[in-house]
Amino acid sequence: MRPAAELNDYLEKVVGGRCDEALLLRALTHRSYSYEHANLPHNERLEFLGDAVLGVIVTDALFRAHPDLPEGRLAKLRAAVVNSRALAEVARGVGLGDYVLLGKGEEATGGRDKGSILADTTEAVIGCVYLSVGLPAAGALVHHLLDPLMERSAALGAALDWKTSLQEVAANANLQGLEYDVESQGPDHDKRFTAHVRVGGEICGSGAGRSKKSAEQRAAEAAWHTLTDRAAAVMAVEPTAEPLTN
């Protein structure tokens, strides 16, 4: 486990101020650790606060970035960003699991990479930054973590789902036979899945995750980029039709 002071250094670079050390330690304390250490304060109250702060910041960002989208579409965009899977992914990206204080049981069963724990801790850290440094700082952290995801989500189809978006791209290109092959390895408590997606018999994308669904979504995302990049390349080299002249 890495010391919380290292995370505080990272956060200071992102948000421009340091978090209260005791509050940050609480944000990193899972209830399983609390129960094994005389009921130390854990992060669930900060998670509750961070969830609300996160929702406001993401909603404001989407509202301003997409002035022409109706309420229903904005709600779907927000749901694509403010969900446990998305938050767990950004937490993995910054190595947040390395800092979490876990009980022995959670530690032994892979709790540092468990999606629910990572998502909850992300929200707790956002709550900590909000209390320690203020709303603009919390906004800076949320944008740092989630802006790429908000941009990708805005490019997806109406369902905001990579698998659905891949189906749309394949259909537009008149490609048939979209199939997923999924394999798994590891013990039940730490199983990992790898998915490959075939479009027209060709493997166009692969992805890995801690569930079959997440692996398929990542494979679909990779395939979506493959097909859209190909389409863009074709458009770039296609000659422009010249007008007929007498």
Buried (B, 14 or more C-beta within 10 A) or exposed (E): EEEBEEBBEBBBEBBEBBBBEEBBBBBBBBBBBBEBEEEBEBBBEBBEBBBEBBBBBBBEBBBEBBEEBEEEBBEBBBEBBBEBBBBBBBBBEBEBBEBBBBBEEBBEBBBBBBBEBBBBBBBBBBBBBBBBBBEEBBBBBBBBBBBEBBEBBBEBBEEBBBBBBBBBBBEEBEBEEBEBEBEEEEEEEEEBBBBBBBBEEEBBBBBEBBBBBBBBBBBBBBBBBBBBEEEEEEEEEEEEEEEEEE
